[in-house]
Every structure is written in structure tokens, then in C-alpha cells.
Amino acid sequence: SYYKSGGIDVWTLFNQAAAKAKAVNLGQGFMNFESPEFIKKASQKCVADDACNQYSPPRGRPNVLNAIAKRYSRILDRQLDPASEIVVTAGANEAIYAIFCAFLEAGSNDEVILMEPAFDQYTPNIKMAGGKPVYIPLRPVPGSEDASGIVSSKDWTLDMAELEAKISEKTKIIVLNTPHNPIGKVFTKDELEAISNLAKKYNLLVISDEVYENLCFDPQTPHIPIATLPGMWERTLSVYSAGKLFGVTGWRVGWLVGPKELVSPSLTAHTRIVFTTNSPLQEAASIALEEADSNGFVKDQKIVYHKCRSKLMKAFDDVGLPYIQPDGAYFLLVNASKVEIPDDFEFPDEIAVRGKSDMLTYFFTTHIGVSGIPPTEFYSPENAHIAENYIRFAFCKTDDILDEAAKRLQAVK
Ligand code: GLN
């Protein structure tokens, strides 16, 4: 019941279709960059160390808690206590699920507000914890596209009155994701203030999914953690990811940060979900955290991804397909409504039943040879029409992959 059709998640569905079609896989957001030596060495060293291969305390290993406290005291602009204000989780995914489990009353239909498109894991995780998702879509400002049809991610906005109208007696949590997957929107200070004012007015908890914290491409819109706004630390749990920060999505190491009163129940839930996350890579993450800012890796990554973004945007400029220009994260939402699918093109039933965005994505995967993810997966059925012409492509890829994609995309012309 957690899947749209066929008992399969969209990532597996399109990874399988991409492999079968030998497509350039720009679907699921995994990187194919070679990891730098200091990260490989860190993981090798920790896996080889007997002391790092047994259970860790549920909250996390002392070294990684200290390294997180050090880095995020700077980012969140306050002195963090590693013993009470952080939990190390099995990726950001599990952090968010643990928070839902901690704060939603099973069977109560406590409500959680999601801004659509919303990462596809949120909805099932809310339901698994006994809550009810309530959706509000981001919408493009009418007429904001340029002559080529390109829209800035800044122009996909929330109607704050509509957001307020979605808040009920039952609302407990708002989930914010900035930089945003898949739109690439980096919420501005004004937008964050408006959300904060509502969270304070109605006494709501904010989960701030900031896994793309380091990937902001426009100096005009730097990443601002909502927890740094006045009165927000007390009601925010911020979520981060070693996989995203260090380009190692398979590590499944993330962390949540917030005030003790919110972190303690999340730790209890985390303990009952996985008890603790894998020890050697927690320890490796502590080394990566200590080194990645000072040795220039974090800064360089941002430059690399910025170049990847330019490359993929140019590939679509060249074939005249417009997109939402992302200010952050590593996805490009391409408007493929102009693409003509031949009448005799056959879709497997499991794709056809899923709707237009899936069909477009499938056509690109099997016919053009470049695969993506249908962004309608990030929507409730009532709002999915907003994204039905779009395909999401990930640009966290090396030049050879992006060049090959550009070459294949020529077939769209
Ligand atoms: N966050 C990544 C993406 O959106 C990975 C998602 C996943 O594998 N579940 O592509």
C-alpha cells in the first residue's frame, strides 16, 4: 500500500528500466565521482579497527558526536551539546522516520504538513507512524518563465495564507526541505520567516531536511537553517546526511540536531527502530567531518556540482527543452511537454497506469537512452497534475556521463 502501483518503489522501477535499456542513469540521485583519498582512507581504517566493529551507543559514537557538535555549532550559530542535542541515524531517512514515530500518536491521525513536491519517503513514513499527511503545493508564479520557458526555482513559491489554512487542531509538524529536492529551491529568509511565524503561532514542530546544505549555487540565496531564526531552535529538528555531504550515499549515516526536549524522544524512537547505526562508518564520518572543511573538499564539491548543473542545463538548452533552474541540490526538473511520443510507442501496463510523467520518463529511458525519475511520485494524487509534464534528472555525475547524456538527448530535437 506504500507504492503507487505494482508493489515497487519508483527508484527500483526506474533503476531496473535504466539497466535494461542501458540508459545513462540520471534517475536516483547517487554520485559516480571517485571518493577522495581522505574519505576512502577514513573508512578503510575504521573497518579494519576491531574497536569500531561492535555496537555503538544508540545516540552515536563519541568521536562523531563531537565532530558534528563542532561543525554544526558553527552552522547553527550556537554551542551544541554532543551529549544531548544530536543523534546519529541510519541516513537522513531514518532520522525523519524516527522523528515522526516520536511525535505522532499512533492511530491519532496527527497531521503533518508537506510541501509538494515532497520527497517520496515522507508520506509512507508519516502513515507508518500513525499520522496523516496534509499537502500544500509549491506553485510557479504565473508569467515568471523567460522567453525559452525556463523558470527560476525562486519562482516556485508557497502561498502562506493557503499554508495557514491547512493548519488544524490536529497539526503537529511541518516538514521543510531546503535546498529542495526536486525543485532545487533554496528558501529565502523572508520565506523561512513566514513559515516560522506560523510554526510559532500554532505551536508546531518543524523538521528541516537540509541534506543538500552544501549545494547552493546562487550567492543571493545562501542556505539558511530555519533553526537559526528567532524562536525557532526550540521547535526545530534539523536533519543532515554524510551521504550527501561527502558523496557516499551508501554509507547510510545521517544525524539530527535540535534541543534536548525534542532530541530525547527522537533518540528513543531511533533506538527502537535500528538501536544504532553502523559503527565503522560513523567513526569514518567523524574523520571526514574533521577534515572536509579545512582541506577544501566541501568548498570544491560545491564548484564541481555547479559545473555539473551548467553542463546539464546546456544539454537541455541545446535541444530546446525548458526546465526549472535550480539554485540548490543536484536535480533538474525538465519540462518535456514538447516531446512527441510516436503513436506506436508501447508502454508496459505498469508504466501506463502510473500517468504521464512516468510515461515521459519511461520514453526518455528506453527511447532516448537517458533515464530520470517522474516527479509526480513526489505528489499526492490531487496535486500530481502540477508536475505531469516534468522529468527529474540528477546531475551529481562525472563529465563523461553528462556528455553522453547530452549526446543522446540530441535525438529529442
Ligand atoms: N535522495 C535521493 C534522490 O532523491 C535518493 C532517493 C532514494 O534512493 N530513495 O534521488
Residues whose N, C-alpha, C, O or C-beta is under 5 A from the ligand:
A	BS01	LIG	W11 G27 Q28 G29
